[in-house]
Amino acid sequence: MAKNKRKDVGAHESPSATPRQLAELLRVGKKFDLSRVDSSATPGFSGGRADGEVALALGAAQLSELQERLFAAGFSGSSNGRVLLVIQGMDTSGKGGIVRHVVGAVDPQGVQHTAFKAPTAEELAHDFLWRVRPRVPGPGLIGVFDRSHYEDVLIVRVHDLVPQAEWEPRYQAINEFEAELAAQGTAIVKVMLHISPAEQLRRLEKRLYRPDKYWKYSVADLDEHAYWAQYQEAYQAALTRCSAGGAPWYVVPADRKWYARWAVQSLLIDVLTKLDPVWPAATFDVEAERVRLKALLAAQGQ
């Protein structure tokens, strides 16, 4: 729950919050203040971890069916609908867990995942959106941006990688880009996984004491932690300046991984429910094919 009981992560919490209700709780509003969001809260869910894991398992079946309908409609050409999930957050905020435990529950052939890294020399020679546009999902797909075009107003801003005169116009460019995607049939779900600095250090500590987690650790992680305040300032700007009606931001408290996973799953269910993908109609004579099949089965003595 936000400390000031703000509208977008408010005090109204219910163990039976619907995906639509949760979306309203987590949506970034006009007076949003990131510094007043409690990263350990569980808005819309009053149960504990065990309850959250059960809810996640139950939601997986609903998400899977909606995704299959979306994919079938896109595959058949009967619908232009598609979903883009943008996941942003500080290091260790749980982006990988969202991909694995939420998106991983659906048919992988209907998912297009992109983990944006530091831009190459070729990418730097172009506009910052040049490398992003080819990764936008096609009809029927759920696209996942693990980090995204927002890095160009986050890390770039924090570390002064380009002059302010260059990164400042990018907010408007992002708004125009996302409006273009929405007009083409892309439902955009932008999630900021919000953790506390103390929780980040606890997660980094675990990585240093588990050999199976060494690969996740970077010696730069602690250096980046020193810029926490600057990153929060950059996120505040990105969240409030790029949360248009067709592409709103949702801030998900993420100190509790189980809650963050359930919340992102619910946000996906909400947007897919609104898309309401329909199973494509048959492009052949169903009854004629049944007759042919019965004849073949009879010929084989079945």
C-alpha positions in Angstrom: 0.0 0.0 0.0 1.3 3.5 -0.8 2.2 5.5 2.2 -0.2 8.3 1.2 -2.9 5.9 0.1 -2.7 7.3 -3.4 -5.4 6.4 -5.9 -3.2 4.3 -8.2 -1.9 2.1 -5.4 -4.7 2.7 -2.9 -5.9 1.4 0.3 -8.7 -0.7 -1.1 -7.3 -4.2 -1.0 -9.2 -7.4 -1.5 -8.1 -11.0 -1.7 -10.5 -11.2 -4.7 -9.3 -8.2 -6.6 -10.1 -8.7 -10.3 -7.5 -8.0 -13.0 -9.4 -4.9 -13.9 -9.5 -3.6 -10.3 -5.8 -4.4 -9.9 -4.9 -2.5 -13.0 -6.7 0.6 -11.6 -4.8 0.2 -8.3 -1.4 0.0 -10.0 -1.9 2.5 -12.8 0.3 5.6 -12.7 -1.9 8.7 -12.2 -1.3 12.4 -12.8 0.0 13.1 -9.3 2.0 9.9 -9.0 5.0 10.0 -6.6 7.3 7.0 -6.8 9.0 7.9 -3.5 5.7 7.4 -1.7 5.0 3.8 -3.0 5.7 1.1 -0.5 7.7 -1.5 -2.3 6.8 -4.2 0.2 3.0 -3.7 -0.2 0.6 -6.2 -1.8 -2.2 -4.0 -3.2 -5.2 -6.0 -4.3 -4.1 -9.1 -2.4 -4.5 -9.6 1.3 -3.2 -13.2 1.5 0.3 -14.4 2.0 3.0 -16.1 -0.1 1.3 -19.5 -0.1 -2.0 -17.9 -1.2 -0.2 -15.9 -3.9 1.4 -19.0 -5.3 -2.0 -20.7 -5.5 -3.4 -17.7 -7.2 -0.6 -17.6 -9.7 -1.1 -21.3 -10.6 -4.9 -20.7 -11.1 -4.3 -17.7 -13.2 -1.9 -19.5 -15.4 -4.7 -21.6 -17.0 -6.7 -18.5 -17.8 -3.7 -16.6 -19.2 -2.7 -19.7 -21.3 -6.2 -19.9 -22.9 -6.3 -16.2 -23.7 -2.9 -16.4 -25.2 -3.8 -19.4 -27.3 -6.9 -17.6 -28.7 -4.7 -14.5 -29.4 -2.2 -16.6 -31.3 -4.8 -18.6 -33.2 -6.5 -15.4 -34.3 -3.2 -13.8 -35.4 -2.0 -17.0 -37.1 -5.2 -17.3 -39.1 -5.2 -13.6 -40.0 -8.6 -13.0 -38.5 -7.2 -10.4 -36.0 -4.5 -7.9 -35.8 -4.3 -7.9 -32.0 -1.0 -8.3 -30.2 0.4 -7.5 -26.8 3.7 -5.8 -25.8 4.8 -6.3 -22.2 7.5 -3.9 -21.2 9.4 -4.8 -18.0 11.6 -2.3 -16.3 13.2 -2.1 -12.9 16.4 -1.9 -11.0 18.8 -4.8 -11.1 17.5 -7.8 -9.1 13.9 -6.4 -9.3 12.7 -9.7 -10.6 12.4 -9.2 -14.4 13.8 -12.7 -15.1 11.3 -14.2 -12.7 8.4 -12.5 -14.5 9.6 -14.0 -17.8 10.1 -17.4 -16.4 7.1 -17.8 -14.1 4.4 -15.7 -15.8 5.2 -15.5 -19.5 6.7 -19.0 -19.3 3.3 -20.5 -18.5 2.0 -19.9 -22.0 2.8 -21.5 -25.4 6.4 -20.3 -26.3 5.6 -20.2 -30.0 3.3 -17.3 -29.3 5.9 -15.3 -27.4 8.6 -13.0 -28.8 11.2 -12.2 -26.1 13.8 -9.4 -26.4 16.4 -8.6 -23.7 17.9 -5.3 -24.7 21.5 -4.9 -23.8 23.9 -2.0 -24.2 23.6 -0.8 -27.8 26.2 -1.9 -30.4 28.2 0.6 -32.5 25.8 0.0 -35.4 22.8 0.7 -33.2 24.4 3.9 -31.8 24.8 5.1 -35.3 21.0 5.3 -35.6 18.0 6.8 -33.8 17.5 5.2 -30.4 14.3 3.6 -31.6 15.9 2.0 -34.6 16.8 -1.2 -32.8 13.4 -1.4 -31.1 11.1 -1.2 -34.0 12.0 -4.6 -35.5 11.3 -6.3 -32.2 7.7 -5.1 -31.9 5.5 -8.2 -31.9 3.4 -9.2 -34.9 -0.3 -10.1 -34.9 -1.2 -12.8 -32.4 2.0 -12.6 -30.4 2.9 -11.5 -26.9 6.1 -9.5 -27.2 8.3 -9.1 -24.1 10.8 -6.3 -23.7 13.1 -7.2 -20.8 14.4 -3.6 -20.4 13.5 -1.5 -23.4 13.6 1.9 -25.2 13.2 3.4 -21.7 16.9 2.7 -21.0 17.5 5.7 -23.3 15.9 8.0 -20.7 17.1 6.1 -17.7 20.7 4.9 -17.7 21.5 7.4 -20.4 20.2 10.2 -18.2 21.8 8.9 -14.9 25.2 8.5 -16.4 25.2 11.4 -18.7 25.9 9.2 -21.7 24.5 11.8 -24.0 23.7 15.5 -23.5 20.4 16.5 -21.9 19.5 18.2 -25.2 19.6 14.7 -26.8 17.7 12.7 -24.2 15.1 15.3 -23.3 13.2 15.0 -26.6 13.1 11.3 -26.3 10.1 11.4 -23.9 7.9 12.8 -26.7 9.4 10.4 -29.2 8.5 7.5 -27.0 4.9 8.8 -26.6 4.6 9.1 -30.4 6.1 5.7 -30.9 3.7 4.0 -28.4 0.7 5.9 -29.8 1.7 4.5 -33.2 1.8 1.0 -31.9 -1.5 1.3 -30.1 -3.1 2.6 -33.4 -1.8 -0.5 -35.1 -3.5 -2.9 -32.6 -0.8 -3.3 -30.0 -2.0 -3.5 -26.4 0.9 -2.1 -24.3 1.5 -3.2 -20.7 4.4 -1.3 -19.2 5.4 -2.5 -15.8 8.0 -1.0 -13.4 9.0 -3.5 -10.7 9.6 -1.4 -7.7 12.0 -2.7 -5.0 13.7 -1.0 -2.1 17.5 -0.4 -2.0 17.7 -2.7 1.1 15.9 -5.5 -0.8 18.3 -5.1 -3.7 21.3 -5.5 -1.5 19.7 -8.6 0.1 19.2 -10.2 -3.3 22.8 -9.3 -4.4 24.1 -10.9 -1.2 22.2 -14.2 -2.0 23.9 -14.2 -5.4 27.3 -14.0 -3.8 26.6 -17.0 -1.5 25.0 -19.3 -4.1 27.3 -20.8 -6.8 24.2 -21.3 -9.0 23.6 -17.6 -8.9 27.1 -16.3 -9.6 26.3 -16.0 -13.3 23.6 -13.4 -12.4 26.0 -11.2 -10.5 28.0 -8.4 -12.0 30.8 -6.5 -10.3 29.1 -3.3 -11.6 25.9 -4.1 -9.6 27.2 -2.4 -6.4 28.5 0.5 -8.4 25.1 1.1 -9.9 23.5 0.8 -6.4 25.3 4.0 -5.5 23.2 5.8 -8.1 19.9 4.7 -6.5 18.6 8.2 -6.0 19.4 9.3 -9.5 17.6 6.3 -10.9 14.5 7.0 -8.9 14.5 10.5 -10.2 14.8 9.2 -13.8 12.1 6.7 -13.3 9.8 9.3 -11.8 10.2 11.4 -15.0 9.7 8.4 -17.3 6.6 7.2 -15.4 4.8 10.5 -15.3 5.8 11.8 -18.8 5.2 8.6 -20.7 2.0 7.2 -19.2 -0.5 8.1 -21.9 -4.0 6.5 -22.1 -3.0 4.0 -24.7 0.2 3.0 -23.0 -0.1 3.6 -19.2 2.6 2.6 -16.7 1.9 0.2 -13.8 4.1 0.3 -10.8 4.2 -3.1 -9.1 5.6 -3.3 -5.6 8.3 -6.1 -6.0 10.0 -6.7 -2.7 7.8 -9.8 -2.5 8.5 -11.8 -5.7 5.3 -13.9 -5.4 3.2 -10.8 -5.4 4.9 -9.1 -8.3 4.4 -12.3 -10.4 0.8 -12.5 -9.6 0.3 -8.8 -10.3 1.9 -8.9 -13.7 0.0 -12.0 -14.6 -3.3 -10.2 -13.6 -2.3 -7.2 -15.8 -1.8 -9.5 -18.8 -5.1 -11.2 -18.1 -6.8 -7.8 -17.9 -5.4 -6.6 -21.3 -6.1 -9.9 -23.0 -9.6 -10.0 -21.7 -10.2 -6.5 -23.1 -8.8 -7.7 -26.5 -11.2 -10.7 -26.2 -9.5 -12.7 -29.0 -11.9 -15.0 -30.8 -11.2 -18.5 -32.1 -11.0 -18.2 -35.9 -13.8 -19.7 -37.9 -13.0 -22.7 -40.1 -11.9 -22.0 -43.6 -13.2 -25.3 -44.9 -16.4 -27.3 -44.9 -16.4 -28.9 -41.4 -19.2 -31.4 -42.1 -17.6 -32.5 -45.4 -14.3 -33.2 -43.6 -16.0 -35.1 -40.8 -17.6 -37.4 -43.5 -14.2 -37.9 -45.1 -12.6 -38.8 -41.8 -15.3 -41.2 -40.8 -14.9 -43.0 -44.2 -11.1 -43.3 -43.6 -11.7 -44.6 -40.1 -14.2 -47.1 -41.3 -11.8 -48.3 -44.0 -9.3 -49.0 -41.3 -11.8 -50.9 -39.2 -12.0 -48.2 -36.5 
